[in-house]
Amino acid sequence: MVTLPTLSAEVERDLTARMQAVEEFLYDHAAGSLPFATETSRHLISAGGKRFRPLLTLLASNYGDPTREEIIKAAVVVELTHLATLYHDDVMDEAPLRRGVESANKRWGNSVAILTGDYLFAKSSLLLADLGPDAVRHQAMTFERLVIGQIMETQGPPAGEDSLEYYLRVVAEKTGSLFGLCARYGGYLSGAHPEIVETLVSFSEELGIAFQLADDVIDIESSSNQSGKTPGTDLREGVPTLVTLLVQRMSKAEDARLLGLLAGPITDEDDVTYALKELRNHQALNEAKKITMQYAESARKKLGTLPLNGTTEGLLTMCDALVSRSS
């Protein structure tokens, strides 16, 4: 479990125990009748990860009755959904590394990776059936947003639309939506007051945007040993990020070669190395960090109506943990 320094000892003990229950359920639920499908689906589960999404679900449940058995299942649902998208994303990005291990598509090929993602979506749906029609509906609405965000990213902004504003909308759909679902599940399945649930959802969607923008910085700034992913993956795929969009918006004459490279996928590894070096020393990187912190601060302010207790303090700290991480 990620360390949240301001958690009270009582809240931390409870969360640690429940996160362990999530981890065990997640691993067990990935098993199926075909041993190979079990192996491939557990590949990224066993590789670890911060488990921010199930943690957010559990924290949100503290505003109601966190002992309800549906909460653990919901936490596993959101993590399975996230894992499934990673298998698909790695195929689209042709990523060789994920969470410090060989990606599924690199090890077994694209077809197996895609089918494993589909398998995990199916396993998630089995759990959703136990949570009721409202849970299924919210999952479907969120999944629609995830797919729309991915299509928007693939398609790119229409002519005349501001690229940075368009990108932030993509991030809200692709990442913010699933963070919001985590809070919604934890809140309403625990019986929290509807106003509290909506506050948690609003906070979490903003937090998800900050999380993705921090990932943009990590893709440039961190080594593969730190992040568990190959640095410059987005550069190789020609996928715009907060950092590269800011470079393009600044459009400095001295960045002519860099701007040329950022106009499309960078296929030459020497060019990737050059672009990473330039971006790590560019004003745009610091500007991206400032914007990321602004989103985190905006998320923090949304918690102002919640009771100030150990859980709220944990959510506030989570903002800092998500944007200051190196992986």
N, C-alpha and C positions, 0 to 999 in steps of 0.2 A: 504494500500500500504506500502511496506517496505520503511523504512526511508533511504534515501541516502544523507548523510550530505552535500556533496559538490554540490548538485543540486542548480542551480540558482532559485530564487523565481519564475521566469516566467516559467521555465521548470517544476518545481514542481507543480505549479498550473495546467498547461496543462495536465501533466501526471495523477494527482489526478482526474481531471474531466474525462479523458478518461478511467482510470481504473474503475471509478464508472460506466461508460457506459458498460464496459466489464462485470462487476459484475452483472449488471441488465440483460444484454443480456444472460449471462451464466445461470442465474437462470430461466429466462423465457423460454429459448430454451430447457431446460431439461424437460419441461412439455410435456405430450403426452395424447393420448386418454384414457389410462388406469391409473387411479389415483394411483394404487399401484406402477406402474413403475415410475411415477413422484416422489412418496415419496422416493423410494429406490435410485433413481438417484440423488435426491437433498440431500441425507443424508450426503455425504462428501462435497458437495458444501456449505451447511449451516454450516458445521464444521469449515469452514475457510481455512486457508493455506496462505502461503506467496505470491502465485501467481507470482513467479519469471518468469515463462515462458511467460505469456502474457505481463508482464512488459518489458521483453527483446524484445518482438515483437514491442511494442510501442516505446521503445527507438530507435530501429533500424530504424523505420519509420521516425524518425526525420532527417535522412540524405536525405530524399526525400520530398514528400508532405504528411505529417501525417494526413491531413484532409480527405483523400480518405476513403470512407465508407468501402472498403474492409478490411482496417486495423483492425477495431474492430472485424469483423467476423473472420479474421485470428487468432487474439489473443484468441478468444473463441474456435476456432478449436484446437489449441495446448493445451489449458487447458482441454478441453473435452477428448482429446487423453490421456493426462497425467492421468486424473481421471479414465478413463477406465482401464488403466494399473494397477492402485492402487487396484481396485476391484479384478482384476485377481491375482495380487501379493499376496494380503492378503489371498486368497484361497490357493495358493501354499505354503505360509509360515504359514498358520493356525494362522494368527495374530489375537489376541483378541482386539487390540486397534489401532486406526488410528486417527490422528489429535485430540487426547484427548477424543474421543468418541468411543463407541463400534463399532467394524468393522462390515461391512455389513454381512459378512459370519458368524460372531458370533451371530448377531441379527436375521438374516433370513435364515441362512444356505448357504452352498456352491453353490447350484444350482441357488438360487436367485442372489447371488453376481456375479457369472459368467455371468448370463443373463443380469444383470444390466450393467456390463462392455460392453457386446455386444451392448446393447441398446445405450450406450453413444458413441460407435464407429459409430453406425448408425446415431445418431444425428450430429456427427462431419461430416460425409459424406454428409449429406444434405446441410450443410453450404459450404463444399468444392465445391459442384456443382455450386455454385454461383461465385466461385473464378476462375474458368477456368481450362482447362486441365493441364496446367503447375503446378498449385497448387495441383491438384489431383495426378499427377505424383510424385511430391516431397514428398507428404504425403505417397504414396505407397512405395517409396524407403526408406523412414525413418522407416515406420512400418516394412518393411522387416528387416532392421538392428536391430530394437528393438527385434523382435522375434528371430533372429539369435543370438543376445547377450544372450537372456534368455535360448536358447537351449545350447549355449556354457557353460553357468553357470551350467545348470542342468547336462550336460554331463561331465564336468571337463576336465582338460588338458590331451592331449595324453601323453603316456609314453615318458619320456625323455625331455618334454618341461618344461621350467621354469614356475613354478606356478604363480609367481608374474607378470611376463611379460604377461602371458596368462590372468590373472585377469584384468590387465589394458586394454587389448584389449576388454574384456567383458564390462568393464565400458564405453569405448568409444562407443560401439555399443548400449548398453542399455540406457545410460544417455546422453552422448555427442551428439548423433545423433539428439535427440529431441530438445536440446538447439540450435543446428545448424539450425534446421528447423525454429525455432522461429525467428532467425535473418534473415534467407533467406526470409521468408514471409514479415517481416516488411520492409526489404530493397527493394526487387524487386517490391512488390505491391505498394510501395510509389513512385516508379520511381527513386530510388537512382542509381548512376552510378554502372555498373557491378563490377568494381574493388573494390568499397566500399562494395558492397554486399558480395563479396568473403572474404574480410578482416573481416567483421562482422561474417560470418559463421565460419571462422577459429578460431577467438577469442572465439565464443560462444561454439564451440565443446570442446575446451580446458577448458573453464569455467565449462562446464557440468561435465567433469572428476573431476575437483577440488571439485565441489558440491557433487558428490557421495562419494569421499574420505573423505570429511568432515562428511558426513552421517555415514561413517564407524566409525569415532571417536565418533560421537554422540551416536551411538548404544551402545558403551561401557561406555562412560563418563557421559552421562546425565541421570537424573531420568525421569520417565514417565510424571511427572508434567511439566518438562521442554520441553521435546521433543514431547509429545503427542503420543508417541509410547512406546511399552513395551521394556525396555532395554534388551539386550541379545537375541533379536529375531533371529538374524543370528546364534548365538551359538546353540540355540535350534534346528535349522534346519540343522546345520552342513554346513552352507553356508560360504565359505571363504571370508574374508574381508582383507583390507590392514593391519589392526592391527594383525590379527591372522596369516596371511601369513608371516609377519615380525618376529613374535615369532618363527614360524616354521623354518624360514631361519636362525635365530640366534642359535637355537637348543642348548640351555644352559642345562647343566646337572641338575641344580637346578630347572629347569622347567619340570622335568620328568612327574609329575602328570598332569600339565597343558597341556603339549604336547599330553599326552594320551587322555585327554578330547577333544582336538581340532581335533583329528583324525576322528571324526564323530559327528553326532547329540548328543547333551547333553540332555538327557531325565529327569534326576533327578534335581529337583529345587535346592537342596542343592549344587549340582555340578555346576549349573549355577551361583549361588551366589558366590561360591569359584572362579570360572573362572573370573567373573566380577571383583572381588576384586583383583585378581592377575594381570589382564590386566590393571586395573586402576593405578597400581603402577609399571608397566613394562616399561622398556626402549623403547619397541616397540611402545608404545602409543605416546611418544614424537617424535620418528622417523616418525611415520605416520603423525603427525602434520607438521613436516618439509617438507615431500614429498608433502603434500596437498598445503602448501604455495608455493612450487616450481612450481606446476602446475598453481596456481593462478598468480604467477609472470610471468610465460611463457605466459599466456593469456593476461596479461596487455601489454607485449611487442609487441604483435601482433597489438595493436591499434596505434602503432607509426606513421603509415602513414595517419591516419585520422586527420582531422582538430581539433585543440584543442579548443573545445567549451563546452558549458554546458552539452550537451549530452555525449560527449566523457568523460568528467569528471565523469558523472554519471555512465558510464560503468566501468570506473576504480574503482570507489567506490564500485560498485556491486561485484567486485572480493573480496574485503575485507569483505563485508557484508555476502557473501555466505559461506566463509570459517571460519568466526569467530562466526557464529550463534550457538545457543544451541538447536535449534529445526528445 
